[in-house]
């Protein structure tokens, strides 16, 4: 089975509401889609979001990297799977999102080659997950209203965006949300690097003093400030999750070895795909810690891949943040995962189970 064609295109899906964090405001998902085809007619799908403020990727740079890597895959035998992964990873430094899209498409094909869903290729599991939903940073009344709407839709875990304001505003919003939704709803705060270490401890300490039991606080300080991250971890009782601080296995090892965070967030767009995500999950397990499976603003293509990964590594991936498709106003896919409120279900179709992506624009094809 040989690779004969790689097609790259774009999808653009308006969000139901604007996505606001301490780093950015986004109104639509505008991602790169890759389709890798073989001489047997199989097609593997991948996706890459241009998350410039986190991964450094923009659509133009990802297309340029695809110009470099895609021709090197043409004519290659899918049975030489590890060699294909090395080609993706070693052809260029950085550019983690485009590499992730290519790896996802290759893993999709590999699972199809064996006639099994991707989660079984990766180790098996129960193909059902429960995700949280993201609440954008806004004025307090709007955030409370958004939380109540989400709870009404069945979500019992809310990832509330904070940061980029005064620390007192973040405390006020969080307390108002906790009062509104009640103790049965889990609250996860995500500062997206929006606090200093001192302000992080002030916010978390004030909430702890008020009796608020947060499930965790995600990336309270700048990604590069590992000492600051450890300061927050050491000076609060609330679990701290490292997100933007962890791209690679080396990043994860440093965080875990120095006890700088309690939880590691795996995102395929940060890890450059599935192969390194596997290493990070295994490393985290050896350190007796757990992971969250997260996503950027992505459609169901790459989120389906992340869901398969989370199912296969459910012993260490204990928290799910895969609400990207839930935030979109439309679904351009045929097949893939299904979402009903907070519940994600995977089919037993081979690979990712995706058969088509509608609405692709600006397509370009590389072929033999």
N, C-alpha and C positions, 0 to 999 in steps of 0.2 A: 504494500500500500504506500503510494508515493504522493507527496504534496504537489499539486499541479497549478494551484491558483490561490492568491490572497487578494481579497477585496477590502478596501478601506472606505468608509463613508461616515456620515454624521447623522445623529438624531437630535432633535430639539423638542423638548416636552415642557410646556409651562407647568410651574408648580401651582398647587392649590392656593397657597399663600406664600408670600416672600419668606425666604430662609435667612434669618439674621443671627449672626454670632458676633463675638468680639473681634473677629478677623474680617468679616465680609458680609455683604447682603447679596443674595442671588434670587432671581425670579424664574429661572428655568433650568432644566437639565439640558446641557448642550455637550454631548459626549461623542467620542470617536468609537465607531464600531468596526470590528475586524471579523472577516469570515474567511476561514482557511479551509480549502477544499482538496479532496484527494481524487486519485484516478478511479476509485470505486464509487464515487458519488457522495461520500460522506462529507458533511460540512460541520466545522467547529466554530463556535461563536465566542467572541471576546469583546470587552468594552473598556474604555479608558476615559475618565473624566479629567478635564483640564483644571486641576485645583492648584493654581499658581501659588497661592499664599502658603500652601502646605508642602506639596511635592515639587513645586517649581515648574510643573508641566502646563503648557498652553497648546491649543490645537495645532498651531503651526509647527511647533517643535516636535510634537508627537508625529505629525505627518512626515517631517524630515527624517526622524529616526526610523519610521516605517520604510522609507525609501532605502535606508541602509540595510535593515535586517530582513525584510520580506524576500528580496531576491535570493538571499542566502538559504532560505528555507525551501525554495522551489526545487523539485526533483529529489528531495531527501526522503528516505524511507522512514515511515512513522515507527517502524520497529526499532530504529535507532533513537529511541525516545530521549534518553539522557543526553545524547549528543545534540539533539535538537534544542533541549533546554539550555545546554551550554552555549549554543550559538546565540540564543536570545540574550542570555545574561552577560556573555563576554564580548559581544560585538561593540558595546559602548558602555561608558560609565553613567550612573544615575538614570534618569528617565524611567522611574519605577512604574508609572502608570501604563505606559505603552508596553513595557516588558510584561506587566501583569496581564494586559489584554491578550498578548500573544500566548503567554503560558496558559491562560484560561482556555483559549481556543484549542491549544494542543492537548490539554488534559481532557477537554470535551471529546476530541477525536479519539484519544486513547481509550476512554471508557466506552465509546461507541464501538471501537474495534473489538473489544471484549464482550460487547452486548450487555453491559451493566450500567446502572446509573453511577454518576461520579462518586457519590458518597460510598458506594460499595467498593469501588476501585481503591478508595482512600482508607478503607477499613471497616465500613459498615456502620450500623446504628439505626435509630428510629427516625424516620424521615419527617419529623414534625418539630417545630420550634416555636417559641413565643418571644416576640420582640417587644422592645419599648417603642415609644414614639417621641420625636424631638419637639420641644417647645421653644420657639425662637425667643431671643431676648427682645423685650418691648417694654412699654410702660406696664406697671403692675396690674391694673385692671384688665388690660388686653391679655397678659400672660395668664391670669386667673381664668378668664373666659376660655382661652385656648385649652387650658388644662381640663376644665370641666367638660368641654366638648370631647376631648380625647377619652376621658373616663367614660363618658356616655357611649362612646364607640367600642368600649370593651377593654381599653388599655388599662392595666393596673401597674405599669411601670412607666414613668415619665422622665425623659432626659431633658432637663431644663437648662437652657443656655444662659450663662451669666458672664460677667466680665465686661470691660469696656466702659463701665460706669463707676460711680463711687462705691466703695465696699458697703456703705450703709444702704444704698439702693438695692444691692444684691441680697443683703440680709432681709430688707423689707419685702421684696418680691417673694423670696423663698418662704418666709413666715406666712405671708398671705396665701400662697399656694397650698402649703401644708394645712392651714386652717380650712381652706375651701374643699380640698379633696379627701381629707380624713386619713386616719392611720392605716387603712387597708391598701393605700396606693404607695408604691415605692418611688422615692424621689432620688434621682441621680443628677448631680450638678456637673455641668461641663463649662469650665471657664475659658477653654480654647486659648490658653496662655495669657489670659487677660489680667492676671493679678501679679503683683510683686510677692515674694515669699512672705513678707510682713503682712500685707493685706490679706493674703490667703489664710494665714493663721488667724487674723482678726475675724474674717467672715466665718470660717469654720468654727472657731472658738465661740463666737456669739451664738451661732445656731446650736452648738452642743450645749451651751449654758441654758438656752431656751428649751432644751429637751427635745430638739429635732433629731431624729435618727435617720440621717442620710444613708443610702446604700453605699455610695462612694462619691468622691469628687474627682473629676477627670481633668488632667493636665492643667493644674492651677497656675503654673508659671511658664516662662519661656522654655521652649524645647531644649535649648542649649544649656539651661541652668540646672544641671543635675544636682549641684550642691543645694540650690534653692529648693528643688523638689524633695530632696532628702530632709531638709529643714522642716518643710511642711509635714512630711510623713512622720518625722520624729516628734513633732510638737502638737499633734492632733490625735484624737482617738478614731476619727472617721477614716475608713480605708481610702487610699489615694491610688488613682489609676494613671498610668503613663500612656499617653497616646502619641502626640507629635514627637515625643522624645525617643520613640522606638520605631525605627525603620528596618534595621538589620539585626542579624543574630548577635553581632558585636554590641549593638545598642542594648538589646535585651539582656545580654550577659552582664553588662556594666550595671544596669539598673538593678538586676536581681542580686548580683554579688555584693553591691554596696547597700542593699536594703533601702533603695531610694524610693520605691513605690511598692504597693501591695498587690497590684493587678497590672497586667500588660494588655494593651489593646492591639489586637491583630487586625490590620486592614490590608487586603491584597494589593491595594494601590500603593501602600507604603513598602510592603515586603517584595515588590516586583513580581508578585505572583504566588503560586501555590507552593513551589518547592521550598522557598525560604520560610514561608509560613509554617510548614511542617516542622522545620528545624526549631523555630521559635516556640511552637507548642510543646515539642519534646523537651526543650531546654527548661521551659517554665514548669513542666511536670517534675523534672528532676530537682527543681528548687522548691517543690511543694507549694507552688503558687498557682493561681488560676489566670485565665485570659477572658477578655471580652472579644467577641467577633463584631467588628464594626464595618462601616462603609462610608464613603464620601457621598456626594449627591450623584447617585447612579440609578440607572434603570434596572429592570429585572434581569439583564444579562449577567453582569458581574455579581449582582446580589444573589442570584441563583447559585453561582459558583461558591460564594462565601457561605451560603446556607448549607450546601453540600459539605463543605469543609467543616463547618461547625457541628454538623451531625456526626461526621466521622471522628471528630476529636472532642466529643461531648464530655469526656471525663475531665478535661482540662479547660475547655471552652464552656464556661458555666453561665455566662451572661451574653445576651444577644441584643445588638443594636443594628438591625438591618431593615430600617424603615424607609430607605430611599424610595422604592417604588410606591409606598404608601403616600408619600408627599407629592407624587406626580399626579397631574390631572387626567392622564391617559396612559394606556399600556400598549406599546407598539409591537408586542411580541405575540407569537403563536407558540404555546408550550412554555416550558420553564416552570418556576415555582408559582404557587397560588397563594394569595394573601386574603384572609378573612379577618378583619380587625387586626388583633395582635398575632394571629396564628399564621405561620408559614408552613405550607405542606409541599413536599417534593414527590414527584411521580416516580414510578419504576421504569420510565422510559430511559433508554441508553444515553449516557453522557449527561448533559444539562437538560435534555428533553426539549430544547428549543428547536423549532422547525423553520421559523421565518421571523424576520424583523421588517416591519412596515415603515415607510416614510423616510428611508435613507436618502440623503442628499449628498452632493459633492463627492460622488463615488469615484474611485480609481482602482484599477485592477492590475495586479502583477501576475504574469503567467508565463509558462514555458513556451 
